[in-house]
Amino acid sequence: MSDQKTKIGVIGCGAISAIYLQTLRQFDCVEVVACADIVHEKARARAAEFGIPRACSVRSLLADPDIAIVLNLTVPKAHASVARAALGAGKSVYNEKPLAIRRSDGQRLLRMAAERGLRIGCAPDTFLGGAHQTCRKIVDDGLIGEPVAATAFMLCRGHESWHPSPEFYYEVGGGPMLDMGPYYLTALVNIIGPLRCVAAMTRTTFPERTITSAPKAGKVIRVETPTHVAGVMEFANGAIGTITVSFDVWGARTIPRIEVYGTEGSLAVPDPNHFGGEVWLKKGASEDWSSIPLTHGYTDNFRGLGVADMARAMQTGRPHRANGDMAYHVLDAMQGFLEAGARRRHVSLRSTCERPSPLPPGLIDGQLD
């Protein structure tokens, strides 16, 4: 591992920031040197909790010439504007998912980064986890033959019962597709490859939601986005997949969350919102499913792994894995599902991407190639 440390500044110190900051402390290729939040007390609290040298304003963070990567952990509707500001300040940026809530904003970010010789990274990085890298290796090694179909499910009742500020989940740019879709679609792109065309039917079952979690219990949220999406997708290799995501369901027994079906067998993929989980393989006509030992590490909650990989890639000159092109392709697909549901038609995607290179087997936690 290089002695270089890429300096990182965090914008957005809400609930998700803690696991990022915990993870990044485990990599010697990065150093978080500053954090900022619109509520300065949150930045001060995170700085104290994780030993970050500075809690400062966004303006001050962006003006710091030593910061090379801005880790953008703001709410989805702010992802594009904060990322543009970071790129404008000459810094590479890694966004929480989704990359943006509109295609036009995502395209602008990619153009800005390319014009300035900077990098765009984006969550989720769960596809780099041990379970999902094991699934990738199974497919790459030909153990299920050529992928011909896939299924994906994410069904729950929504987030207003546990999240302290759940309003954004029901605004434009929220909903189960833009909130949870990135995990499932990124996992499928990693395993099978990019998409070519999508179709869907959508509904908004409850026009209003009531928060039951502290501190906003009793507040009524007006729902602005579909909360149940049933989609069909065609992959560039010809495989056909289905995806259902919902905030309208009390419970479901759709486990595993993803399955991939090939000409020589079937693969059960664990929850893509996590890094670990059990991988199951069925070969050919056999009636038995076998639990497959994981070939890779990073099975705990390693949110931030994608940031460290981007920093390491910047140091060595290689492509980073949780990259902007894949994140934009996923955004294009998610907006395609919503557009298809609204207009009752198929939507051909104009974007594509490469499958990111797999992590080498045998890495231990805290290591990158």
Backbone torsions as a table, in degrees:
resi	resn	phi	psi	omega
1	MET	NA	140.2	179.4
2	SER	-70.5	153.2	175.0
3	ASP	-80.1	-7.2	179.2
4	GLN	-64.3	144.2	172.8
5	LYS	-125.8	119.0	174.7
6	THR	-80.9	127.1	-176.3
7	LYS	-85.7	134.3	-174.1
8	ILE	-121.6	138.5	170.5
9	GLY	-116.5	134.3	-176.8
10	VAL	-102.6	127.9	172.2
11	ILE	-114.0	116.9	-175.9
12	GLY	106.9	105.7	-174.3
13	CYS	-116.6	38.8	178.4
14	GLY	-79.8	-159.0	-171.3
15	ALA	-58.1	-41.6	-173.7
16	ILE	-72.3	-18.8	-174.1
17	SER	-65.4	-29.7	-174.7
18	ALA	-61.0	-45.9	-177.5
19	ILE	-69.4	-34.3	175.2
20	TYR	-61.1	-48.3	-176.7
21	LEU	-66.4	-36.0	175.8
22	GLN	-63.8	-45.5	-179.1
23	THR	-64.8	-46.5	-173.7
24	LEU	-64.0	-23.8	176.5
25	ARG	-66.3	-16.4	-176.5
26	GLN	-88.8	-3.6	-178.3
27	PHE	-113.3	129.3	-179.2
28	ASP	-87.5	6.8	176.7
29	CYS	-93.7	-4.0	-176.8
30	VAL	-134.8	158.1	174.3
31	GLU	-147.1	122.1	175.5
32	VAL	-83.4	118.7	-173.2
33	VAL	-111.2	-12.1	-178.8
34	ALA	-158.6	153.2	174.3
35	CYS	-142.8	150.0	-177.1
36	ALA	-143.4	152.0	177.0
37	ASP	-154.6	150.4	177.6
38	ILE	-59.2	-28.3	172.0
39	VAL	-101.5	101.5	-169.7
40	HIS	-60.4	-29.1	179.6
41	GLU	-61.1	-34.1	178.0
42	LYS	-65.5	-41.2	178.6
43	ALA	-64.3	-43.2	179.6
44	ARG	-62.0	-39.8	-179.1
45	ALA	-65.3	-44.1	179.2
46	ARG	-66.0	-40.0	179.0
47	ALA	-60.5	-43.0	179.5
48	ALA	-67.5	-40.8	-176.9
49	GLU	-65.5	-39.1	-172.8
50	PHE	-112.7	11.3	176.0
51	GLY	66.1	34.5	178.9
52	ILE	-80.9	131.6	-173.6
53	PRO	-58.7	-36.2	-173.5
54	ARG	-134.6	134.8	163.5
55	ALA	-110.0	122.3	-169.1
56	CYS	-146.0	-178.4	175.6
57	SER	-77.5	161.0	175.4
58	VAL	-60.2	-42.3	-179.8
59	ARG	-58.5	-45.0	-179.9
60	SER	-65.8	-41.0	179.6
61	LEU	-62.0	-45.2	-178.4
62	LEU	-68.3	-24.9	-179.5
63	ALA	-83.1	-8.8	-177.4
64	ASP	-73.7	113.5	-176.1
65	PRO	-69.5	-16.6	-178.8
66	ASP	-81.7	-20.0	-178.3
67	ILE	-78.7	123.2	-178.2
68	ALA	-99.8	-29.2	-178.4
69	ILE	-128.0	131.1	169.4
70	VAL	-98.4	121.7	174.8
71	LEU	-92.4	109.9	-170.2
72	ASN	-97.9	100.3	-176.9
73	LEU	-111.6	32.6	178.2
74	THR	-79.7	177.4	177.4
75	VAL	-70.3	156.6	-172.6
76	PRO	-52.1	-40.9	-175.9
77	LYS	-68.8	-13.6	177.6
78	ALA	-100.5	-5.3	-176.0
79	HIS	-56.1	-46.8	-175.0
80	ALA	-67.5	-46.3	-175.6
81	SER	-67.1	-40.3	178.3
82	VAL	-67.5	-41.6	178.6
83	ALA	-64.3	-39.1	177.0
84	ARG	-62.0	-41.7	179.2
85	ALA	-62.9	-40.8	178.9
86	ALA	-64.5	-46.5	178.7
87	LEU	-62.6	-40.2	177.8
88	GLY	-62.7	-26.3	177.9
89	ALA	-88.1	5.5	176.8
90	GLY	83.8	24.6	-177.3
91	LYS	-117.9	141.7	170.0
92	SER	-69.4	158.5	-174.1
93	VAL	-139.1	142.3	173.9
94	TYR	-122.5	116.0	-178.0
95	ASN	-92.9	144.3	160.1
96	GLU	-63.8	160.3	-179.4
97	LYS	-75.6	152.7	-9.9
98	PRO	-78.0	168.9	179.2
99	LEU	-53.1	-44.7	177.1
100	ALA	-159.5	175.8	178.2
101	ILE	-101.7	-8.5	176.9
102	ARG	-127.1	143.8	178.0
103	ARG	-57.4	-43.0	-176.1
104	SER	-60.2	-37.8	177.8
105	ASP	-68.6	-40.6	177.2
106	GLY	-62.5	-42.5	178.3
107	GLN	-62.1	-41.2	-179.7
108	ARG	-63.7	-39.7	178.4
109	LEU	-62.6	-44.4	179.3
110	LEU	-62.5	-41.2	178.6
111	ARG	-64.2	-46.9	-179.7
112	MET	-58.3	-45.3	-179.3
113	ALA	-62.7	-44.2	-179.6
114	ALA	-63.6	-42.9	-179.0
115	GLU	-64.3	-30.5	-175.7
116	ARG	-100.9	1.6	-178.5
117	GLY	66.8	31.8	-179.3
118	LEU	-109.3	173.7	-177.8
119	ARG	-115.3	147.9	171.5
120	ILE	-116.2	127.4	171.2
121	GLY	-122.7	163.8	-177.4
122	CYS	-160.6	139.4	170.0
123	ALA	-67.4	160.0	6.9
124	PRO	-84.7	153.3	172.2
125	ASP	-110.5	11.0	178.7
126	THR	-61.4	-24.2	178.8
127	PHE	-66.4	-13.8	175.6
128	LEU	-86.6	-3.7	179.7
129	GLY	-68.8	161.6	-173.8
130	GLY	-57.7	-39.9	-178.8
131	ALA	-66.9	-42.9	-174.8
132	HIS	-78.3	-30.1	172.6
133	GLN	-70.3	-31.4	173.7
134	THR	-64.7	-43.8	177.4
135	CYS	-61.1	-42.9	177.7
136	ARG	-58.6	-44.5	-179.7
137	LYS	-64.4	-39.0	178.2
138	ILE	-59.1	-45.1	179.8
139	VAL	-69.0	-44.9	-179.6
140	ASP	-62.7	-31.6	179.0
141	ASP	-80.8	-1.8	175.5
142	GLY	80.0	17.2	-174.2
143	LEU	-71.2	-21.1	174.0
144	ILE	-111.5	9.9	-177.8
145	GLY	73.7	-149.1	179.6
146	GLU	-83.5	126.5	177.8
147	PRO	-61.9	131.3	179.9
148	VAL	-119.3	-17.5	-177.3
149	ALA	-162.3	163.6	177.7
150	ALA	-156.6	154.8	173.4
151	THR	-131.0	150.0	178.1
152	ALA	-146.7	138.8	-178.1
153	PHE	-137.8	135.6	169.3
154	MET	-141.7	105.2	-172.9
155	LEU	-128.6	120.2	177.5
156	CYS	-153.1	-177.6	-176.1
157	ARG	-96.6	2.1	-178.2
158	GLY	104.4	-179.3	-169.1
159	HIS	-112.6	2.7	-175.1
160	GLU	-73.3	-8.0	179.2
161	SER	-88.3	-11.4	-176.3
162	TRP	-135.8	-27.9	-175.1
163	HIS	-79.6	138.7	-177.9
164	PRO	-69.8	-25.0	179.0
165	SER	-140.8	74.1	-171.0
166	PRO	-84.5	4.6	-173.0
167	GLU	-55.7	-41.3	-172.9
168	PHE	-66.3	-18.9	178.0
169	TYR	-67.3	-17.9	-176.5
170	TYR	-115.4	5.6	174.4
171	GLU	-86.3	168.3	169.5
172	VAL	-56.6	131.3	-173.9
173	GLY	96.7	-5.5	175.7
174	GLY	-110.1	-141.3	-177.2
175	GLY	79.5	167.3	-175.0
176	PRO	-66.1	-27.2	-178.5
177	MET	-71.4	-50.5	-178.7
178	LEU	-79.3	-22.3	177.3
179	ASP	-80.7	-54.0	-174.3
180	MET	-103.1	-22.9	178.3
181	GLY	-52.3	-38.9	-179.5
182	PRO	-55.9	-36.8	179.4
183	TYR	-64.1	-47.4	-173.7
184	TYR	-73.1	-43.7	-178.4
185	LEU	-71.5	-37.2	177.0
186	THR	-65.1	-41.4	177.2
187	ALA	-59.4	-42.4	-179.0
188	LEU	-70.2	-39.1	177.0
189	VAL	-63.7	-40.7	178.5
190	ASN	-61.9	-39.8	-175.3
191	ILE	-83.8	-44.6	-171.8
192	ILE	-105.1	-42.3	-176.3
193	GLY	128.0	-177.7	-174.3
194	PRO	-70.1	167.5	-178.8
195	LEU	-99.5	157.6	178.4
196	ARG	-113.6	-37.9	-171.6
197	CYS	-154.1	146.8	178.0
198	VAL	-135.8	158.1	172.8
199	ALA	-146.7	159.1	-177.4
200	ALA	-165.3	163.0	164.1
201	MET	-125.1	141.1	-174.6
202	THR	-134.0	160.0	173.3
203	ARG	-153.9	158.3	171.6
204	THR	-116.6	99.2	-170.5
205	THR	-70.0	-42.2	-176.7
206	PHE	-119.8	114.1	-177.9
207	PRO	-68.5	-17.5	177.3
208	GLU	-136.1	149.9	175.8
209	ARG	-127.8	145.0	177.4
210	THR	-110.6	124.4	178.9
211	ILE	-69.5	132.4	177.6
212	THR	-115.5	-0.2	-179.4
213	SER	-97.3	153.5	175.0
214	ALA	-75.1	148.6	5.6
215	PRO	-97.9	9.2	-172.4
216	LYS	-108.5	20.6	-177.6
217	ALA	-53.0	131.8	179.8
218	GLY	99.4	-17.7	179.0
219	LYS	-70.1	136.9	179.7
220	VAL	-97.2	131.0	179.4
221	ILE	-105.8	130.6	172.9
222	ARG	-86.0	126.2	-174.7
223	VAL	-85.2	127.0	-174.7
224	GLU	-112.8	1.4	-172.1
225	THR	-143.1	153.6	176.8
226	PRO	-56.7	138.7	-178.9
227	THR	-112.8	2.3	171.9
228	HIS	-143.0	122.5	-177.1
229	VAL	-130.4	125.1	174.3
230	ALA	-116.4	114.0	-172.0
231	GLY	-122.0	158.6	172.7
232	VAL	-125.7	141.8	-178.2
233	MET	-139.8	145.1	173.7
234	GLU	-110.3	125.8	177.2
235	PHE	-82.2	159.7	-179.2
236	ALA	-62.4	-27.2	179.5
237	ASN	-84.0	1.6	178.8
238	GLY	98.9	-12.2	177.5
239	ALA	-64.2	151.2	179.8
240	ILE	-117.9	133.0	-179.1
241	GLY	-127.8	160.6	172.1
242	THR	-125.0	149.4	177.9
243	ILE	-143.4	134.1	174.7
244	THR	-127.1	124.0	177.1
245	VAL	-129.2	137.6	-172.5
246	SER	-152.5	141.8	167.0
247	PHE	-108.0	17.9	-172.5
248	ASP	-114.4	7.9	-168.9
249	VAL	-116.1	129.9	-179.5
250	TRP	-71.7	-34.0	-178.7
251	GLY	-169.3	156.5	179.4
252	ALA	-155.8	156.1	178.5
253	ARG	-114.3	36.3	-178.8
254	THR	-84.2	75.4	177.2
255	ILE	-125.0	129.5	5.3
256	PRO	-71.8	164.0	-177.6
257	ARG	-73.4	-28.8	180.0
258	ILE	-135.4	138.8	167.7
259	GLU	-129.2	144.1	176.7
260	VAL	-122.7	128.9	-175.2
261	TYR	-113.1	129.2	-179.2
262	GLY	-122.1	177.4	-178.9
263	THR	-68.9	-18.8	-176.6
264	GLU	-120.0	0.2	-178.7
265	GLY	169.8	-176.2	-177.8
266	SER	-131.3	150.3	-175.3
267	LEU	-128.8	127.3	175.7
268	ALA	-101.1	119.5	-173.2
269	VAL	-104.1	131.5	-178.5
270	PRO	-73.1	175.1	-176.4
271	ASP	-50.5	119.0	-177.9
272	PRO	-76.7	-0.6	172.7
273	ASN	-82.4	-2.6	-179.7
274	HIS	-127.5	163.0	-177.9
275	PHE	-90.8	-25.8	-177.5
276	GLY	-110.7	-158.2	-178.2
277	GLY	121.2	171.4	-176.6
278	GLU	-95.1	135.1	179.1
279	VAL	-105.7	131.8	-178.9
280	TRP	-123.2	141.0	-177.7
281	LEU	-129.6	134.4	172.7
282	LYS	-117.8	123.5	-177.8
283	LYS	-100.1	123.1	170.6
284	GLY	49.2	-133.1	-174.8
285	ALA	-79.7	-4.8	179.6
286	SER	-59.6	141.6	177.6
287	GLU	-86.0	-8.1	-174.3
288	ASP	-95.8	141.8	170.4
289	TRP	-101.6	136.9	-179.8
290	SER	-111.0	135.0	173.3
291	SER	-77.7	126.7	-173.0
292	ILE	-100.6	126.2	175.7
293	PRO	-60.5	141.5	-178.5
294	LEU	-73.4	137.4	-178.3
295	THR	-93.6	-8.4	-174.6
296	HIS	-130.2	160.0	175.0
297	GLY	-87.6	-158.3	-177.7
298	TYR	60.5	62.2	-179.1
299	THR	-106.0	-11.8	174.4
300	ASP	-85.1	-174.2	179.1
301	ASN	-76.2	101.4	-176.8
302	PHE	-113.6	36.5	175.0
303	ARG	-56.7	125.5	-170.9
304	GLY	116.3	-14.2	176.1
305	LEU	-56.7	-39.9	179.4
306	GLY	-65.1	-33.4	177.3
307	VAL	-67.0	-46.7	179.0
308	ALA	-62.4	-40.6	177.8
309	ASP	-63.1	-38.3	177.8
310	MET	-65.5	-43.2	178.4
311	ALA	-61.5	-45.3	179.2
312	ARG	-63.2	-38.4	178.3
313	ALA	-65.1	-38.2	177.0
314	MET	-64.3	-35.0	179.9
315	GLN	-71.9	-32.8	-173.8
316	THR	-104.8	-11.2	177.7
317	GLY	85.8	10.3	178.3
318	ARG	-94.5	165.0	174.3
319	PRO	-66.0	147.2	173.0
320	HIS	-93.5	158.7	-166.8
321	ARG	-88.2	-47.1	178.0
322	ALA	-85.1	74.5	-165.9
323	ASN	-102.6	166.4	-175.7
324	GLY	-65.5	-35.7	-179.5
325	ASP	-63.1	-43.9	178.3
326	MET	-67.6	-41.2	179.4
327	ALA	-63.3	-38.6	178.1
328	TYR	-68.5	-39.1	178.6
329	HIS	-61.0	-41.0	177.3
330	VAL	-65.1	-42.3	176.3
331	LEU	-60.6	-43.8	178.2
332	ASP	-58.4	-42.9	179.2
333	ALA	-66.6	-44.0	-178.8
334	MET	-63.4	-44.3	176.4
335	GLN	-66.0	-31.7	175.8
336	GLY	-63.1	-42.6	176.8
337	PHE	-60.5	-46.1	-179.0
338	LEU	-65.5	-41.2	178.1
339	GLU	-65.2	-41.6	179.2
340	ALA	-63.4	-40.3	178.8
341	GLY	-66.4	-38.1	-179.1
342	ALA	-71.4	-34.4	-172.5
343	ARG	-106.8	-2.7	178.8
344	ARG	55.6	52.5	178.2
345	ARG	-153.6	163.8	173.3
346	HIS	-73.2	150.2	176.9
347	VAL	-125.4	117.2	174.6
348	SER	-81.9	132.3	-177.8
349	LEU	-83.7	137.9	178.5
350	ARG	-90.5	-16.0	-178.3
351	SER	-97.9	165.2	170.5
352	THR	-152.5	-179.5	177.4
353	CYS	-162.7	166.9	172.3
354	GLU	-89.8	148.7	168.5
355	ARG	-64.3	132.4	178.6
356	PRO	-65.9	151.2	179.9
357	SER	-63.8	142.8	-179.7
358	PRO	-71.3	156.6	170.0
359	LEU	-70.5	142.8	175.7
360	PRO	-64.8	138.6	174.1
361	PRO	-63.0	153.7	173.2
362	GLY	93.1	-7.3	176.3
363	LEU	-66.4	139.9	173.7
364	ILE	-96.6	158.9	-178.3
365	ASP	-54.4	133.7	-178.2
366	GLY	94.8	-5.0	178.6
367	GLN	-104.5	149.3	169.3
368	LEU	-140.7	154.5	-179.9
369	ASP	-73.3	NA	NA
